[in-house]
């Protein structure tokens, strides 16, 4: 799992580091599956959204009444607040102007979410792949408890293409990223975890799926699968 002090140090450089290596590709991947989400969500939870660019894009498209954004890094949350302030959304539950969404920010570990309510939509973008496989099942269960029984979970993460030159290129860049984030933030993982496997074991299945043209970034909407062997 990422360490908060490491991501605090990285926060102000995060967007530049991403852009210098990938241009706008990762942001396009974050937004690629938004069209597959319910048109009128009421309550939305973001977990690990970093500097808040997906949160901002989401609020430009949807108008939920309540949004909660959880991140382990205080500095990332400050960047999110600044971004939301600049866009005019309220952080005060007593202020409801222009029918804009009320956004609440929470600094917390996603392995121990201090969230009691359930949400129509939960969003994790480039977050689940920060965990080692031994942690990931617990993280998925923790976050999954925050989703309404008929809600959806939007997951964006890196994957390894199945074969060919694309796989070689993707694996090279994924390994370089892992090395960088291990050094910069104290990330424990040494390889991509099996996110889709963890989601399936927790009772989730893909409702829609979109990938970038190189096939190494997956943007999927999950719903609980109907399976009597899985406790919902």
C-alpha positions in Angstrom: 0.0 0.0 0.0 1.2 3.5 -0.7 2.6 5.5 2.2 0.9 8.9 2.9 4.2 10.8 3.5 5.5 9.6 0.1 2.4 10.7 -1.7 2.4 13.9 0.2 5.9 14.6 -1.2 4.9 13.6 -4.7 1.6 15.5 -4.7 2.6 18.8 -6.3 4.6 16.9 -9.0 2.1 14.2 -9.6 0.4 15.6 -12.6 3.7 16.7 -14.2 5.2 13.2 -13.7 2.1 11.6 -15.3 2.0 14.0 -18.2 5.7 13.8 -18.9 5.4 10.0 -19.4 1.9 9.5 -20.8 0.6 12.8 -21.9 -3.2 12.8 -21.5 -3.6 9.0 -21.9 -4.2 8.3 -18.2 -6.8 11.0 -17.8 -8.6 9.8 -20.9 -8.6 6.3 -19.4 -10.1 7.7 -16.1 -12.9 9.3 -18.1 -13.4 6.6 -20.7 -16.1 4.7 -18.8 -18.1 7.6 -17.4 -20.7 7.1 -20.2 -21.4 3.6 -18.8 -22.4 4.9 -15.3 -26.0 5.6 -14.2 -27.2 9.0 -15.5 -28.4 10.3 -12.2 -26.4 9.0 -9.2 -27.5 10.4 -5.8 -24.5 9.6 -3.6 -20.9 8.9 -4.9 -17.8 7.7 -3.2 -14.3 8.3 -4.6 -11.4 6.3 -3.1 -7.8 7.2 -3.9 -8.5 9.8 -6.6 -5.1 11.6 -6.1 -5.2 15.2 -7.2 -8.9 15.1 -8.1 -8.9 15.3 -11.8 -11.4 12.5 -12.2 -13.6 13.9 -9.4 -13.7 17.2 -11.2 -14.5 15.6 -14.6 -17.2 13.5 -12.9 -18.9 16.6 -11.3 -18.8 18.4 -14.7 -21.0 15.6 -16.1 -23.1 14.4 -13.2 -24.9 16.2 -10.3 -25.1 13.9 -7.3 -26.4 15.4 -4.1 -23.5 14.0 -2.0 -19.9 13.1 -2.8 -17.3 11.7 -0.4 -13.7 11.6 -1.5 -11.3 9.4 0.6 -7.5 9.5 0.2 -4.6 8.4 2.4 -2.6 11.5 1.5 -3.3 14.8 3.1 -1.6 16.8 0.4 -3.6 15.0 -2.4 -6.8 15.9 -0.6 -5.6 19.6 -0.4 -5.1 19.5 -4.2 -8.6 18.0 -4.6 -10.1 20.8 -2.4 -8.3 23.5 -4.3 -9.6 22.0 -7.6 -13.2 21.7 -6.4 -13.1 25.2 -4.9 -11.9 26.6 -8.2 -14.7 24.8 -10.0 -17.3 26.2 -7.6 -18.6 23.1 -5.9 -19.6 23.3 -2.3 -17.7 21.7 0.6 -20.3 22.9 3.1 -23.3 20.8 3.8 -25.3 24.0 4.7 -24.5 25.6 1.3 -26.5 24.4 -1.6 -26.2 27.0 -4.4 -26.9 26.3 -8.1 -27.9 22.7 -7.2 -24.2 21.8 -7.2 -22.9 18.7 -5.4 -21.7 18.8 -1.8 -18.3 17.3 -1.6 -16.8 16.0 1.7 -13.1 15.0 1.9 -11.9 12.3 4.3 -8.3 11.3 5.0 -8.3 7.6 5.6 -6.8 4.2 4.7 -9.0 2.3 2.3 -8.2 -0.8 4.2 -10.1 0.7 7.2 -12.7 3.0 5.7 -14.5 5.1 8.3 -17.6 5.2 6.0 -21.0 3.9 7.4 -23.4 4.8 4.6 -23.7 3.2 1.2 -23.4 4.8 -2.2 -25.0 4.5 -5.7 -21.6 4.7 -7.4 -18.1 4.0 -6.0 -15.0 5.1 -8.1 -11.5 3.8 -7.8 -9.0 4.9 -10.5 -5.4 3.6 -10.4 -5.9 2.7 -6.8 -6.5 -1.0 -6.5 -3.3 -1.8 -8.3 -1.4 -0.1 -5.4 -1.9 -3.2 -3.3 -0.2 -6.6 -3.1 -2.5 -9.6 -3.8 -2.5 -10.5 -0.1 -4.0 -7.1 0.8 -6.3 -6.7 -2.2 -9.0 -9.1 -1.3 -9.6 -7.3 2.0 -9.5 -3.9 0.3 -12.1 -4.9 -2.2 -14.3 -6.3 0.5 -13.9 -3.1 2.5 -14.8 -0.8 -0.4 -17.5 -3.1 -1.6 -19.4 -2.8 1.7 -19.9 0.9 0.7 -21.8 0.1 -2.5 -25.6 -0.1 -2.5 -27.0 -3.5 -3.4 -28.0 -2.2 -6.8 -25.1 0.2 -7.1 -22.1 0.1 -9.4 -18.3 0.3 -8.9 -16.2 2.0 -11.5 -12.6 0.7 -11.6 -9.8 2.0 -13.7 -6.5 0.2 -13.5 -3.5 -1.0 -15.5 -3.5 -4.5 -16.9 -1.0 -6.6 -18.9 -2.0 -7.2 -22.5 -2.1 -10.9 -23.5 0.6 -10.9 -26.0 2.6 -9.4 -28.9 4.7 -6.3 -29.0 2.0 -4.4 -27.1 2.5 -6.6 -24.1 6.3 -6.2 -24.2 5.9 -2.4 -24.3 3.2 -2.3 -21.6 5.1 -4.6 -19.2 8.2 -2.5 -19.6 6.3 0.8 -18.7 4.3 -0.9 -15.9 7.5 -2.2 -14.3 9.2 1.2 -14.6 6.2 2.8 -12.9 6.2 0.3 -10.1 9.9 0.9 -9.5 9.4 4.7 -9.5 6.5 4.5 -7.1 8.2 2.1 -4.8 11.1 4.5 -4.6 9.0 7.7 -4.4 6.2 6.5 -2.1 7.1 3.3 -0.4 4.7 1.2 -2.5 5.1 -2.4 -1.5 3.9 -4.1 -4.7 6.5 -5.5 -7.1 4.0 -6.4 -9.9 0.4 -5.7 -10.9 -2.1 -7.5 -8.6 -5.0 -9.5 -10.0 -7.7 -6.9 -9.7 -10.3 -8.6 -11.8 -9.8 -11.8 -9.8 -10.2 -10.0 -6.5 -13.4 -8.4 -7.8 -14.8 -11.7 -8.9 -13.9 -13.4 -5.6 -15.8 -10.7 -3.8 -18.9 -11.2 -5.9 -18.5 -8.6 -8.6 -18.7 -9.0 -12.4 -18.0 -6.6 -15.2 -21.1 -4.9 -16.6 -19.2 -2.9 -19.2 -15.5 -2.7 -20.2 -13.4 -0.2 -22.2 -9.7 -0.3 -22.9 -7.2 2.1 -24.5 -6.0 1.3 -28.0 -2.9 -0.5 -26.6 -5.0 -2.6 -24.3 -3.1 -2.0 -21.1 -5.6 0.3 -19.2 -8.9 -1.1 -18.3 -11.9 1.1 -17.5 -14.8 -1.1 -16.2 -18.1 -0.8 -14.5 -18.8 -3.6 -12.1 -22.1 -4.8 -10.6 -22.7 -7.5 -8.0 -23.3 -10.8 -9.7 -26.3 -12.9 -8.8 -24.8 -15.9 -7.1 -26.3 -17.6 -4.1 -22.8 -18.8 -3.0 -21.7 -15.2 -2.6 -22.8 -13.2 0.4 -23.9 -9.7 -0.7 
